[in-house]
Amino acid sequence: MSEVLIVRTGTANLASVQAAFERLGAAARMGTEAAAVRDAVAVVLPGVGAFAAALPALEADGLGEALRERIAAGRPTLAVCLGLQLLAEGSEESPGQSGLGVLRGVARRFPETVRVPQLGWNQVRCEAGDGMLGDGAAYFANSYRLIESTPGWRAAWSDHGGEFIAAIERGAVLACQFHPELSGRWGKALLERWWSRAQERVPC
């Protein structure tokens, strides 16, 4: 059985992510070693909490560079919630703290004209093209978001005080601002598609 490596960022609620993959029949384990991130068939970067708390831990352990390498190589990688924001250039939540720089832009706080944080279900609308993402409804829990796409990536959008990136994908790399593991059948189907794509990369 192929294994999913879940990166322990120190801020994440990992139990729901691990349980979601176990329901799919995937073996899931936690890890913090850069070598394991480089070698794993599939890697999940979850996150719940503060940008400033998670990013330094990734960089100090060499995990940040390992994540950049596998994403650049198009190897199966899934980022969830704060995990997506960590892939960006930075966040207004932590001025002066650089992100991993995989995605364009800085995560910005929702305007005070809407409820902050955004908690609950919201619609997801995909750009045209082939990929894992499709239109649907997902569960969000976030105060910050990206408002611009990255060239070469296919985005899905949602709206809360203005359009923002709900998810973005390129090949076997998928980053979701929402929580697919909490997004009912639609979220489960998205995880299944990502896991199926990861399985296709397993050597015979």
C-alpha positions in Angstrom: 0.0 0.0 0.0 1.3 3.5 -0.9 1.8 5.9 1.9 0.8 9.6 2.4 3.2 11.6 4.4 1.5 14.4 6.4 4.0 17.2 7.4 3.7 18.0 11.0 3.9 21.8 11.0 3.2 22.2 14.7 0.1 24.3 14.0 -2.1 21.8 12.2 -5.2 19.8 13.3 -3.8 16.6 11.8 -6.3 14.1 13.0 -9.1 15.0 10.4 -6.6 14.9 7.5 -5.2 11.6 8.5 -8.6 10.1 9.0 -9.7 11.3 5.6 -7.0 9.4 3.9 -7.4 6.3 6.0 -11.1 6.3 4.8 -9.7 6.2 1.3 -7.7 3.1 2.2 -4.4 5.0 2.2 -1.7 4.5 4.8 -1.0 7.9 6.4 1.8 8.9 8.7 3.2 12.0 10.2 6.7 13.3 9.4 9.1 16.2 9.9 12.2 15.0 8.1 13.3 16.7 4.9 14.5 13.4 3.4 11.1 11.9 4.0 9.4 14.8 2.2 11.7 14.4 -0.8 11.2 10.6 -1.0 7.5 10.2 -0.2 5.1 9.2 -3.0 2.6 11.8 -1.8 2.9 14.7 0.7 0.2 16.7 2.5 1.0 20.1 4.0 -1.9 20.9 6.3 -2.2 23.9 8.5 -4.4 25.6 11.1 -3.0 28.5 13.0 -0.6 31.4 12.5 1.7 31.9 9.5 4.5 33.1 11.7 4.4 30.0 13.8 4.5 27.5 11.0 6.9 29.0 8.4 10.1 29.2 10.6 9.7 25.6 11.7 9.6 24.5 8.0 12.6 26.5 7.1 14.6 25.5 10.1 14.2 21.8 9.5 14.9 22.0 5.8 11.3 21.1 5.0 10.7 24.3 3.1 13.4 23.5 0.5 12.3 19.9 0.2 8.7 21.1 -0.5 9.9 23.6 -3.1 11.9 20.8 -4.8 9.0 18.4 -5.0 6.5 21.0 -6.2 8.9 22.2 -8.9 9.3 18.6 -10.0 5.5 18.2 -10.1 5.4 15.4 -7.6 2.1 14.8 -5.8 1.7 17.4 -3.1 -1.5 18.7 -1.4 -1.6 21.9 0.7 -4.6 22.6 2.9 -5.8 25.9 4.4 -2.7 27.6 6.0 -0.7 25.2 3.9 -1.7 27.0 0.8 -0.8 30.4 2.3 2.6 29.1 3.3 3.3 28.4 -0.4 2.8 32.1 -1.2 5.4 34.9 -1.0 4.2 36.1 2.4 1.2 37.1 4.6 -0.1 40.3 6.1 -0.5 38.3 9.3 3.3 38.2 9.6 5.0 41.2 8.0 8.6 40.6 7.1 8.3 36.8 7.2 8.8 35.3 3.7 6.7 32.4 2.5 8.0 29.5 0.4 7.5 31.6 -2.7 5.9 28.8 -4.8 2.8 30.9 -5.5 2.5 34.5 -6.5 1.2 37.1 -4.0 0.8 37.8 -0.3 -2.1 36.4 1.8 -4.2 39.4 2.7 -6.9 39.7 5.5 -10.5 39.8 4.5 -12.0 43.3 4.7 -13.9 44.3 7.8 -17.1 44.6 5.7 -17.5 40.8 6.0 -17.3 38.3 8.8 -13.7 37.5 9.8 -12.8 34.8 10.0 -14.8 33.2 7.3 -16.3 30.1 8.9 -18.5 27.7 7.0 -19.5 26.7 3.5 -18.9 28.7 0.3 -19.2 28.1 -3.4 -16.1 27.1 -5.5 -16.0 28.0 -9.2 -13.3 26.6 -11.4 -11.5 28.2 -14.3 -11.9 26.4 -17.7 -9.5 23.5 -18.4 -8.7 19.9 -17.3 -7.7 19.0 -13.8 -8.7 17.7 -10.4 -10.8 20.7 -9.4 -14.5 21.1 -10.2 -17.3 23.4 -9.2 -18.9 22.7 -5.8 -19.3 23.8 -2.2 -16.5 23.6 0.3 -15.9 24.3 4.0 -13.6 27.2 4.8 -12.1 28.5 8.1 -9.8 31.4 7.2 -9.1 35.1 8.0 -6.5 35.6 5.1 -6.6 34.7 1.5 -4.7 35.1 -1.8 -6.4 37.3 -4.4 -4.2 36.7 -7.4 -3.5 33.6 -9.4 -0.1 32.3 -10.5 0.8 31.9 -14.2 0.9 28.3 -15.3 -1.5 27.2 -12.6 -5.3 26.5 -12.9 -7.3 28.3 -10.2 -10.7 27.9 -8.5 -12.3 31.0 -7.0 -14.7 31.8 -4.2 -16.1 35.1 -3.0 -16.2 36.6 0.5 -15.8 40.4 0.4 -14.4 40.0 -3.1 -13.0 37.1 -5.2 -10.1 35.0 -3.7 -8.3 31.8 -4.5 -10.3 28.9 -3.3 -7.8 26.4 -4.7 -5.0 26.2 -7.3 -3.5 23.3 -9.1 -0.7 22.3 -11.5 -0.4 18.7 -12.5 -0.2 16.5 -9.4 0.1 19.6 -7.1 -3.0 20.9 -5.5 -3.4 23.6 -2.9 -6.8 24.3 -1.2 -7.8 27.3 1.0 -10.8 25.2 2.1 -10.7 22.0 4.0 -11.4 19.1 1.6 -11.5 16.6 4.4 -14.4 18.6 6.0 -16.2 19.3 2.7 -18.6 16.3 2.5 -18.9 14.2 -0.6 -17.5 16.9 -2.9 -14.3 17.2 -0.8 -14.0 13.4 -0.5 -14.2 13.1 -4.3 -11.5 15.7 -4.7 -9.2 13.9 -2.3 -9.9 10.7 -4.2 -8.9 12.3 -7.5 -5.7 13.7 -6.0 -4.8 10.3 -4.4 -5.6 8.5 -7.6 -3.2 10.8 -9.5 -0.6 10.2 -6.8 -1.0 6.4 -7.2 -0.4 6.8 -11.0 3.1 8.0 -10.1 4.0 4.9 -8.1 6.7 2.8 -9.8 5.6 -0.7 -10.8 
